[in-house]
Amino acid sequence: MVLTIYAPLFASSKRAVVTLVEKGVSFETVNVDLMKGEQRQPEYLAIQVPIFPLFY
């Protein structure tokens, strides 16, 4: 199984990539251009997992 990371090319996503490389996990990256608003496109929103609060 190959993990896919959808993220902009900023420091926060690079931390995840460095961790995956160090652990030897297979992955691919898909750049999300925040300046173009790609994070608001229906195709991107369709892959999002709902986030529930961990603490109430």
mmCIF file as Biopython writes it, N, C-alpha, C and O atoms, coordinates in Angstrom:
data_model
#
loop_
_atom_site.group_PDB
_atom_site.id
_atom_site.type_symbol
_atom_site.label_atom_id
_atom_site.label_alt_id
_atom_site.label_comp_id
_atom_site.label_asym_id
_atom_site.label_entity_id
_atom_site.label_seq_id
_atom_site.pdbx_PDB_ins_code
_atom_site.Cartn_x
_atom_site.Cartn_y
_atom_site.Cartn_z
_atom_site.occupancy
_atom_site.B_iso_or_equiv
_atom_site.auth_seq_id
_atom_site.auth_asym_id
_atom_site.pdbx_PDB_model_num
ATOM 1   N N  . MET A ? 1  ? 0.846   -1.173 0.000  1.0 0.0 1  A 1 
ATOM 2   C CA . MET A ? 1  ? 0.000   0.000  0.000  1.0 0.0 1  A 1 
ATOM 3   C C  . MET A ? 1  ? 0.893   1.239  0.000  1.0 0.0 1  A 1 
ATOM 4   O O  . MET A ? 1  ? 1.864   1.320  0.753  1.0 0.0 1  A 1 
ATOM 5   N N  . VAL A ? 2  ? 0.554   2.186  -0.845 1.0 0.0 2  A 1 
ATOM 6   C CA . VAL A ? 2  ? 1.306   3.426  -0.930 1.0 0.0 2  A 1 
ATOM 7   C C  . VAL A ? 2  ? 0.455   4.540  -0.329 1.0 0.0 2  A 1 
ATOM 8   O O  . VAL A ? 2  ? -0.705  4.724  -0.699 1.0 0.0 2  A 1 
ATOM 9   N N  . LEU A ? 3  ? 1.040   5.262  0.586  1.0 0.0 3  A 1 
ATOM 10  C CA . LEU A ? 3  ? 0.372   6.377  1.246  1.0 0.0 3  A 1 
ATOM 11  C C  . LEU A ? 3  ? 0.436   7.593  0.335  1.0 0.0 3  A 1 
ATOM 12  O O  . LEU A ? 3  ? 1.467   7.844  -0.289 1.0 0.0 3  A 1 
ATOM 13  N N  . THR A ? 4  ? -0.660  8.356  0.249  1.0 0.0 4  A 1 
ATOM 14  C CA . THR A ? 4  ? -0.687  9.572  -0.554 1.0 0.0 4  A 1 
ATOM 15  C C  . THR A ? 4  ? -0.848  10.768 0.369  1.0 0.0 4  A 1 
ATOM 16  O O  . THR A ? 4  ? -1.758  10.812 1.197  1.0 0.0 4  A 1 
ATOM 17  N N  . ILE A ? 5  ? 0.047   11.738 0.217  1.0 0.0 5  A 1 
ATOM 18  C CA . ILE A ? 5  ? 0.000   12.950 1.020  1.0 0.0 5  A 1 
ATOM 19  C C  . ILE A ? 5  ? -0.438  14.098 0.121  1.0 0.0 5  A 1 
ATOM 20  O O  . ILE A ? 5  ? 0.239   14.421 -0.855 1.0 0.0 5  A 1 
ATOM 21  N N  . TYR A ? 6  ? -1.566  14.712 0.449  1.0 0.0 6  A 1 
ATOM 22  C CA . TYR A ? 6  ? -2.058  15.895 -0.243 1.0 0.0 6  A 1 
ATOM 23  C C  . TYR A ? 6  ? -1.708  17.085 0.639  1.0 0.0 6  A 1 
ATOM 24  O O  . TYR A ? 6  ? -2.270  17.239 1.723  1.0 0.0 6  A 1 
ATOM 25  N N  . ALA A ? 7  ? -0.785  17.925 0.186  1.0 0.0 7  A 1 
ATOM 26  C CA . ALA A ? 7  ? -0.337  19.022 1.039  1.0 0.0 7  A 1 
ATOM 27  C C  . ALA A ? 7  ? 0.388   20.077 0.217  1.0 0.0 7  A 1 
ATOM 28  O O  . ALA A ? 7  ? 0.902   19.792 -0.865 1.0 0.0 7  A 1 
ATOM 29  N N  . PRO A ? 8  ? 0.425   21.291 0.738  1.0 0.0 8  A 1 
ATOM 30  C CA . PRO A ? 8  ? 1.270   22.303 0.115  1.0 0.0 8  A 1 
ATOM 31  C C  . PRO A ? 8  ? 2.736   22.004 0.424  1.0 0.0 8  A 1 
ATOM 32  O O  . PRO A ? 8  ? 3.041   21.230 1.331  1.0 0.0 8  A 1 
ATOM 33  N N  . LEU A ? 9  ? 3.624   22.611 -0.323 1.0 0.0 9  A 1 
ATOM 34  C CA . LEU A ? 9  ? 5.047   22.354 -0.118 1.0 0.0 9  A 1 
ATOM 35  C C  . LEU A ? 9  ? 5.624   23.300 0.928  1.0 0.0 9  A 1 
ATOM 36  O O  . LEU A ? 9  ? 6.565   24.045 0.654  1.0 0.0 9  A 1 
ATOM 37  N N  . PHE A ? 10 ? 5.054   23.262 2.121  1.0 0.0 10 A 1 
ATOM 38  C CA . PHE A ? 10 ? 5.494   24.114 3.222  1.0 0.0 10 A 1 
ATOM 39  C C  . PHE A ? 10 ? 6.137   23.254 4.291  1.0 0.0 10 A 1 
ATOM 40  O O  . PHE A ? 10 ? 6.163   22.028 4.180  1.0 0.0 10 A 1 
ATOM 41  N N  . ALA A ? 11 ? 6.648   23.885 5.310  1.0 0.0 11 A 1 
ATOM 42  C CA . ALA A ? 11 ? 7.380   23.189 6.376  1.0 0.0 11 A 1 
ATOM 43  C C  . ALA A ? 11 ? 6.540   22.130 7.076  1.0 0.0 11 A 1 
ATOM 44  O O  . ALA A ? 11 ? 7.054   21.061 7.405  1.0 0.0 11 A 1 
ATOM 45  N N  . SER A ? 12 ? 5.264   22.402 7.311  1.0 0.0 12 A 1 
ATOM 46  C CA . SER A ? 12 ? 4.449   21.434 8.058  1.0 0.0 12 A 1 
ATOM 47  C C  . SER A ? 12 ? 4.311   20.110 7.311  1.0 0.0 12 A 1 
ATOM 48  O O  . SER A ? 12 ? 4.361   19.052 7.939  1.0 0.0 12 A 1 
ATOM 49  N N  . SER A ? 13 ? 4.142   20.136 6.009  1.0 0.0 13 A 1 
ATOM 50  C CA . SER A ? 13 ? 4.031   18.884 5.263  1.0 0.0 13 A 1 
ATOM 51  C C  . SER A ? 13 ? 5.399   18.225 5.091  1.0 0.0 13 A 1 
ATOM 52  O O  . SER A ? 13 ? 5.485   17.000 5.004  1.0 0.0 13 A 1 
ATOM 53  N N  . LYS A ? 14 ? 6.452   19.010 5.041  1.0 0.0 14 A 1 
ATOM 54  C CA . LYS A ? 14 ? 7.783   18.434 4.905  1.0 0.0 14 A 1 
ATOM 55  C C  . LYS A ? 14 ? 8.169   17.627 6.134  1.0 0.0 14 A 1 
ATOM 56  O O  . LYS A ? 14 ? 8.920   16.658 6.029  1.0 0.0 14 A 1 
ATOM 57  N N  . ARG A ? 15 ? 7.666   18.015 7.285  1.0 0.0 15 A 1 
ATOM 58  C CA . ARG A ? 15 ? 7.942   17.229 8.498  1.0 0.0 15 A 1 
ATOM 59  C C  . ARG A ? 15 ? 7.385   15.817 8.363  1.0 0.0 15 A 1 
ATOM 60  O O  . ARG A ? 15 ? 8.040   14.842 8.729  1.0 0.0 15 A 1 
ATOM 61  N N  . ALA A ? 16 ? 6.179   15.721 7.837  1.0 0.0 16 A 1 
ATOM 62  C CA . ALA A ? 16 ? 5.564   14.402 7.635  1.0 0.0 16 A 1 
ATOM 63  C C  . ALA A ? 16 ? 6.361   13.596 6.616  1.0 0.0 16 A 1 
ATOM 64  O O  . ALA A ? 16 ? 6.579   12.399 6.801  1.0 0.0 16 A 1 
ATOM 65  N N  . VAL A ? 17 ? 6.793   14.247 5.544  1.0 0.0 17 A 1 
ATOM 66  C CA . VAL A ? 17 ? 7.565   13.558 4.507  1.0 0.0 17 A 1 
ATOM 67  C C  . VAL A ? 17 ? 8.895   13.057 5.066  1.0 0.0 17 A 1 
ATOM 68  O O  . VAL A ? 17 ? 9.291   11.923 4.794  1.0 0.0 17 A 1 
ATOM 69  N N  . VAL A ? 18 ? 9.580   13.879 5.836  1.0 0.0 18 A 1 
ATOM 70  C CA . VAL A ? 18 ? 10.854  13.462 6.428  1.0 0.0 18 A 1 
ATOM 71  C C  . VAL A ? 18 ? 10.650  12.258 7.343  1.0 0.0 18 A 1 
ATOM 72  O O  . VAL A ? 18 ? 11.457  11.328 7.339  1.0 0.0 18 A 1 
ATOM 73  N N  . THR A ? 19 ? 9.579   12.273 8.121  1.0 0.0 19 A 1 
ATOM 74  C CA . THR A ? 19 ? 9.286   11.149 9.016  1.0 0.0 19 A 1 
ATOM 75  C C  . THR A ? 19 ? 9.036   9.868  8.229  1.0 0.0 19 A 1 
ATOM 76  O O  . THR A ? 19 ? 9.536   8.804  8.592  1.0 0.0 19 A 1 
ATOM 77  N N  . LEU A ? 20 ? 8.264   9.970  7.155  1.0 0.0 20 A 1 
ATOM 78  C CA . LEU A ? 20 ? 7.984   8.785  6.332  1.0 0.0 20 A 1 
ATOM 79  C C  . LEU A ? 20 ? 9.256   8.250  5.686  1.0 0.0 20 A 1 
ATOM 80  O O  . LEU A ? 20 ? 9.451   7.037  5.611  1.0 0.0 20 A 1 
ATOM 81  N N  . VAL A ? 21 ? 10.120  9.142  5.220  1.0 0.0 21 A 1 
ATOM 82  C CA . VAL A ? 21 ? 11.386  8.710  4.622  1.0 0.0 21 A 1 
ATOM 83  C C  . VAL A ? 21 ? 12.241  7.999  5.668  1.0 0.0 21 A 1 
ATOM 84  O O  . VAL A ? 21 ? 12.811  6.943  5.393  1.0 0.0 21 A 1 
ATOM 85  N N  . GLU A ? 22 ? 12.330  8.570  6.857  1.0 0.0 22 A 1 
ATOM 86  C CA . GLU A ? 22 ? 13.138  7.952  7.915  1.0 0.0 22 A 1 
ATOM 87  C C  . GLU A ? 22 ? 12.612  6.583  8.314  1.0 0.0 22 A 1 
ATOM 88  O O  . GLU A ? 22 ? 13.389  5.697  8.670  1.0 0.0 22 A 1 
ATOM 89  N N  . LYS A ? 23 ? 11.290  6.402  8.256  1.0 0.0 23 A 1 
ATOM 90  C CA . LYS A ? 23 ? 10.682  5.123  8.623  1.0 0.0 23 A 1 
ATOM 91  C C  . LYS A ? 23 ? 10.650  4.133  7.469  1.0 0.0 23 A 1 
ATOM 92  O O  . LYS A ? 23 ? 10.328  2.962  7.670  1.0 0.0 23 A 1 
ATOM 93  N N  . GLY A ? 24 ? 10.982  4.587  6.251  1.0 0.0 24 A 1 
ATOM 94  C CA . GLY A ? 24 ? 10.989  3.702  5.096  1.0 0.0 24 A 1 
ATOM 95  C C  . GLY A ? 24 ? 9.615   3.391  4.550  1.0 0.0 24 A 1 
ATOM 96  O O  . GLY A ? 24 ? 9.424   2.342  3.934  1.0 0.0 24 A 1 
ATOM 97  N N  . VAL A ? 25 ? 8.648   4.273  4.759  1.0 0.0 25 A 1 
ATOM 98  C CA . VAL A ? 25 ? 7.275   4.062  4.299  1.0 0.0 25 A 1 
ATOM 99  C C  . VAL A ? 25 ? 7.153   4.548  2.849  1.0 0.0 25 A 1 
ATOM 100 O O  . VAL A ? 25 ? 7.645   5.624  2.508  1.0 0.0 25 A 1 
ATOM 101 N N  . SER A ? 26 ? 6.496   3.753  2.004  1.0 0.0 26 A 1 
ATOM 102 C CA . SER A ? 26 ? 6.265   4.161  0.623  1.0 0.0 26 A 1 
ATOM 103 C C  . SER A ? 26 ? 5.150   5.190  0.587  1.0 0.0 26 A 1 
ATOM 104 O O  . SER A ? 26 ? 4.104   5.013  1.211  1.0 0.0 26 A 1 
ATOM 105 N N  . PHE A ? 27 ? 5.385   6.280  -0.160 1.0 0.0 27 A 1 
ATOM 106 C CA . PHE A ? 27 ? 4.373   7.329  -0.249 1.0 0.0 27 A 1 
ATOM 107 C C  . PHE A ? 27 ? 4.544   8.113  -1.542 1.0 0.0 27 A 1 
ATOM 108 O O  . PHE A ? 27 ? 5.588   8.066  -2.193 1.0 0.0 27 A 1 
ATOM 109 N N  . GLU A ? 28 ? 3.495   8.829  -1.890 1.0 0.0 28 A 1 
ATOM 110 C CA . GLU A ? 28 ? 3.542   9.772  -3.002 1.0 0.0 28 A 1 
ATOM 111 C C  . GLU A ? 28 ? 2.939   11.081 -2.521 1.0 0.0 28 A 1 
ATOM 112 O O  . GLU A ? 28 ? 2.098   11.089 -1.622 1.0 0.0 28 A 1 
ATOM 113 N N  . THR A ? 29 ? 3.365   12.180 -3.113 1.0 0.0 29 A 1 
ATOM 114 C CA . THR A ? 29 ? 2.849   13.481 -2.704 1.0 0.0 29 A 1 
ATOM 115 C C  . THR A ? 29 ? 2.085   14.123 -3.853 1.0 0.0 29 A 1 
ATOM 116 O O  . THR A ? 29 ? 2.441   13.980 -5.022 1.0 0.0 29 A 1 
ATOM 117 N N  . VAL A ? 30 ? 1.028   14.830 -3.485 1.0 0.0 30 A 1 
ATOM 118 C CA . VAL A ? 30 ? 0.245   15.618 -4.429 1.0 0.0 30 A 1 
ATOM 119 C C  . VAL A ? 30 ? 0.239   17.040 -3.894 1.0 0.0 30 A 1 
ATOM 120 O O  . VAL A ? 30 ? -0.266  17.300 -2.802 1.0 0.0 30 A 1 
ATOM 121 N N  . ASN A ? 31 ? 0.803   17.960 -4.670 1.0 0.0 31 A 1 
ATOM 122 C CA . ASN A ? 31 ? 0.879   19.344 -4.238 1.0 0.0 31 A 1 
ATOM 123 C C  . ASN A ? 31 ? -0.502  19.992 -4.289 1.0 0.0 31 A 1 
ATOM 124 O O  . ASN A ? 31 ? -1.209  19.868 -5.288 1.0 0.0 31 A 1 
ATOM 125 N N  . VAL A ? 32 ? -0.886  20.678 -3.222 1.0 0.0 32 A 1 
ATOM 126 C CA . VAL A ? 32 ? -2.133  21.431 -3.160 1.0 0.0 32 A 1 
ATOM 127 C C  . VAL A ? 32 ? -1.746  22.909 -3.102 1.0 0.0 32 A 1 
ATOM 128 O O  . VAL A ? 32 ? -1.159  23.360 -2.118 1.0 0.0 32 A 1 
ATOM 129 N N  . ASP A ? 33 ? -2.072  23.659 -4.149 1.0 0.0 33 A 1 
ATOM 130 C CA . ASP A ? 33 ? -1.700  25.068 -4.233 1.0 0.0 33 A 1 
ATOM 131 C C  . ASP A ? 33 ? -2.731  25.911 -3.482 1.0 0.0 33 A 1 
ATOM 132 O O  . ASP A ? 33 ? -3.840  26.134 -3.968 1.0 0.0 33 A 1 
ATOM 133 N N  . LEU A ? 34 ? -2.353  26.372 -2.298 1.0 0.0 34 A 1 
ATOM 134 C CA . LEU A ? 34 ? -3.264  27.160 -1.470 1.0 0.0 34 A 1 
ATOM 135 C C  . LEU A ? 34 ? -3.545  28.533 -2.075 1.0 0.0 34 A 1 
ATOM 136 O O  . LEU A ? 34 ? -4.623  29.092 -1.876 1.0 0.0 34 A 1 
ATOM 137 N N  . MET A ? 35 ? -2.584  29.071 -2.809 1.0 0.0 35 A 1 
ATOM 138 C CA . MET A ? 35 ? -2.771  30.388 -3.422 1.0 0.0 35 A 1 
ATOM 139 C C  . MET A ? 35 ? -3.835  30.356 -4.520 1.0 0.0 35 A 1 
ATOM 140 O O  . MET A ? 35 ? -4.493  31.365 -4.773 1.0 0.0 35 A 1 
ATOM 141 N N  . LYS A ? 36 ? -4.006  29.218 -5.166 1.0 0.0 36 A 1 
ATOM 142 C CA . LYS A ? 36 ? -5.041  29.052 -6.198 1.0 0.0 36 A 1 
ATOM 143 C C  . LYS A ? 36 ? -6.362  28.587 -5.605 1.0 0.0 36 A 1 
ATOM 144 O O  . LYS A ? 36 ? -7.365  28.513 -6.316 1.0 0.0 36 A 1 
ATOM 145 N N  . GLY A ? 37 ? -6.378  28.274 -4.319 1.0 0.0 37 A 1 
ATOM 146 C CA . GLY A ? 37 ? -7.609  27.817 -3.679 1.0 0.0 37 A 1 
ATOM 147 C C  . GLY A ? 37 ? -7.944  26.367 -3.944 1.0 0.0 37 A 1 
ATOM 148 O O  . GLY A ? 37 ? -9.104  25.971 -3.833 1.0 0.0 37 A 1 
ATOM 149 N N  . GLU A ? 38 ? -6.946  25.563 -4.294 1.0 0.0 38 A 1 
ATOM 150 C CA . GLU A ? 38 ? -7.208  24.154 -4.593 1.0 0.0 38 A 1 
ATOM 151 C C  . GLU A ? 38 ? -7.781  23.385 -3.404 1.0 0.0 38 A 1 
ATOM 152 O O  . GLU A ? 38 ? -8.435  22.359 -3.593 1.0 0.0 38 A 1 
ATOM 153 N N  . GLN A ? 39 ? -7.546  23.864 -2.186 1.0 0.0 39 A 1 
ATOM 154 C CA . GLN A ? 39 ? -8.070  23.190 -0.998 1.0 0.0 39 A 1 
ATOM 155 C C  . GLN A ? 39 ? -9.583  23.334 -0.890 1.0 0.0 39 A 1 
ATOM 156 O O  . GLN A ? 39 ? -10.206 22.667 -0.064 1.0 0.0 39 A 1 
ATOM 157 N N  . ARG A ? 40 ? -10.179 24.187 -1.704 1.0 0.0 40 A 1 
ATOM 158 C CA . ARG A ? 40 ? -11.633 24.396 -1.670 1.0 0.0 40 A 1 
ATOM 159 C C  . ARG A ? 40 ? -12.355 23.753 -2.857 1.0 0.0 40 A 1 
ATOM 160 O O  . ARG A ? 40 ? -13.573 23.883 -2.988 1.0 0.0 40 A 1 
ATOM 161 N N  . GLN A ? 41 ? -11.618 23.072 -3.707 1.0 0.0 41 A 1 
ATOM 162 C CA . GLN A ? 41 ? -12.210 22.434 -4.876 1.0 0.0 41 A 1 
ATOM 163 C C  . GLN A ? 41 ? -12.948 21.160 -4.458 1.0 0.0 41 A 1 
ATOM 164 O O  . GLN A ? 41 ? -12.522 20.475 -3.528 1.0 0.0 41 A 1 
ATOM 165 N N  . PRO A ? 42 ? -14.054 20.838 -5.141 1.0 0.0 42 A 1 
ATOM 166 C CA . PRO A ? 42 ? -14.832 19.640 -4.779 1.0 0.0 42 A 1 
ATOM 167 C C  . PRO A ? 42 ? -13.996 18.352 -4.801 1.0 0.0 42 A 1 
ATOM 168 O O  . PRO A ? 42 ? -14.217 17.461 -3.980 1.0 0.0 42 A 1 
ATOM 169 N N  . GLU A ? 43 ? -13.044 18.247 -5.727 1.0 0.0 43 A 1 
ATOM 170 C CA . GLU A ? 43 ? -12.215 17.043 -5.810 1.0 0.0 43 A 1 
ATOM 171 C C  . GLU A ? 43 ? -11.374 16.871 -4.540 1.0 0.0 43 A 1 
ATOM 172 O O  . GLU A ? 43 ? -11.192 15.754 -4.056 1.0 0.0 43 A 1 
ATOM 173 N N  . TYR A ? 44 ? -10.875 17.961 -4.019 1.0 0.0 44 A 1 
ATOM 174 C CA . TYR A ? 44 ? -10.061 17.900 -2.796 1.0 0.0 44 A 1 
ATOM 175 C C  . TYR A ? 44 ? -10.947 17.666 -1.574 1.0 0.0 44 A 1 
ATOM 176 O O  . TYR A ? 44 ? -10.602 16.869 -0.701 1.0 0.0 44 A 1 
ATOM 177 N N  . LEU A ? 45 ? -12.071 18.348 -1.509 1.0 0.0 45 A 1 
ATOM 178 C CA . LEU A ? 45 ? -12.967 18.194 -0.370 1.0 0.0 45 A 1 
ATOM 179 C C  . LEU A ? 45 ? -13.535 16.778 -0.275 1.0 0.0 45 A 1 
ATOM 180 O O  . LEU A ? 45 ? -13.862 16.313 0.817  1.0 0.0 45 A 1 
ATOM 181 N N  . ALA A ? 46 ? -13.653 16.093 -1.411 1.0 0.0 46 A 1 
ATOM 182 C CA . ALA A ? 46 ? -14.198 14.734 -1.427 1.0 0.0 46 A 1 
ATOM 183 C C  . ALA A ? 46 ? -13.281 13.732 -0.732 1.0 0.0 46 A 1 
ATOM 184 O O  . ALA A ? 46 ? -13.753 12.700 -0.255 1.0 0.0 46 A 1 
ATOM 185 N N  . ILE A ? 47 ? -11.989 14.012 -0.667 1.0 0.0 47 A 1 
ATOM 186 C CA . ILE A ? 47 ? -11.057 13.060 -0.045 1.0 0.0 47 A 1 
ATOM 187 C C  . ILE A ? 47 ? -10.825 13.354 1.429  1.0 0.0 47 A 1 
ATOM 188 O O  . ILE A ? 47 ? -10.131 12.591 2.102  1.0 0.0 47 A 1 
ATOM 189 N N  . GLN A ? 48 ? -11.382 14.430 1.943  1.0 0.0 48 A 1 
ATOM 190 C CA . GLN A ? 48 ? -11.155 14.808 3.334  1.0 0.0 48 A 1 
ATOM 191 C C  . GLN A ? 48 ? -11.901 13.891 4.289  1.0 0.0 48 A 1 
ATOM 192 O O  . GLN A ? 48 ? -13.045 13.511 4.043  1.0 0.0 48 A 1 
ATOM 193 N N  . VAL A ? 49 ? -11.248 13.551 5.360  1.0 0.0 49 A 1 
ATOM 194 C CA . VAL A ? 49 ? -11.846 12.741 6.417  1.0 0.0 49 A 1 
ATOM 195 C C  . VAL A ? 49 ? -12.407 13.695 7.466  1.0 0.0 49 A 1 
ATOM 196 O O  . VAL A ? 49 ? -11.699 14.600 7.907  1.0 0.0 49 A 1 
ATOM 197 N N  . PRO A ? 50 ? -13.655 13.515 7.873  1.0 0.0 50 A 1 
ATOM 198 C CA . PRO A ? 50 ? -14.198 14.397 8.917  1.0 0.0 50 A 1 
ATOM 199 C C  . PRO A ? 50 ? -13.352 14.326 10.191 1.0 0.0 50 A 1 
ATOM 200 O O  . PRO A ? 50 ? -12.955 13.246 10.630 1.0 0.0 50 A 1 
ATOM 201 N N  . ILE A ? 51 ? -13.094 15.465 10.756 1.0 0.0 51 A 1 
ATOM 202 C CA . ILE A ? 51 ? -12.307 15.531 11.989 1.0 0.0 51 A 1 
ATOM 203 C C  . ILE A ? 51 ? -13.250 15.801 13.148 1.0 0.0 51 A 1 
ATOM 204 O O  . ILE A ? 51 ? -13.998 16.779 13.149 1.0 0.0 51 A 1 
ATOM 205 N N  . PHE A ? 52 ? -13.201 14.918 14.132 1.0 0.0 52 A 1 
ATOM 206 C CA . PHE A ? 52 ? -14.030 15.066 15.310 1.0 0.0 52 A 1 
ATOM 207 C C  . PHE A ? 52 ? -13.154 15.527 16.463 1.0 0.0 52 A 1 
ATOM 208 O O  . PHE A ? 52 ? -11.998 15.115 16.560 1.0 0.0 52 A 1 
ATOM 209 N N  . PRO A ? 53 ? -13.680 16.368 17.331 1.0 0.0 53 A 1 
ATOM 210 C CA . PRO A ? 53 ? -12.866 16.811 18.474 1.0 0.0 53 A 1 
ATOM 211 C C  . PRO A ? 53 ? -12.441 15.634 19.338 1.0 0.0 53 A 1 
ATOM 212 O O  . PRO A ? 53 ? -13.249 14.769 19.675 1.0 0.0 53 A 1 
ATOM 213 N N  . LEU A ? 54 ? -11.166 15.616 19.689 1.0 0.0 54 A 1 
ATOM 214 C CA . LEU A ? 54 ? -10.668 14.536 20.544 1.0 0.0 54 A 1 
ATOM 215 C C  . LEU A ? 54 ? -11.004 14.777 22.004 1.0 0.0 54 A 1 
ATOM 216 O O  . LEU A ? 54 ? -11.169 13.838 22.782 1.0 0.0 54 A 1 
ATOM 217 N N  . PHE A ? 55 ? -11.102 16.044 22.362 1.0 0.0 55 A 1 
ATOM 218 C CA . PHE A ? 55 ? -11.399 16.414 23.740 1.0 0.0 55 A 1 
ATOM 219 C C  . PHE A ? 55 ? -12.618 17.328 23.762 1.0 0.0 55 A 1 
ATOM 220 O O  . PHE A ? 55 ? -12.740 18.234 22.937 1.0 0.0 55 A 1 
ATOM 221 N N  . TYR A ? 56 ? -13.494 17.090 24.688 1.0 0.0 56 A 1 
ATOM 222 C CA . TYR A ? 56 ? -14.695 17.932 24.780 1.0 0.0 56 A 1 
ATOM 223 C C  . TYR A ? 56 ? -14.573 18.894 25.925 1.0 0.0 56 A 1 
ATOM 224 O O  . TYR A ? 56 ? -15.484 19.687 26.165 1.0 0.0 56 A 1 
#
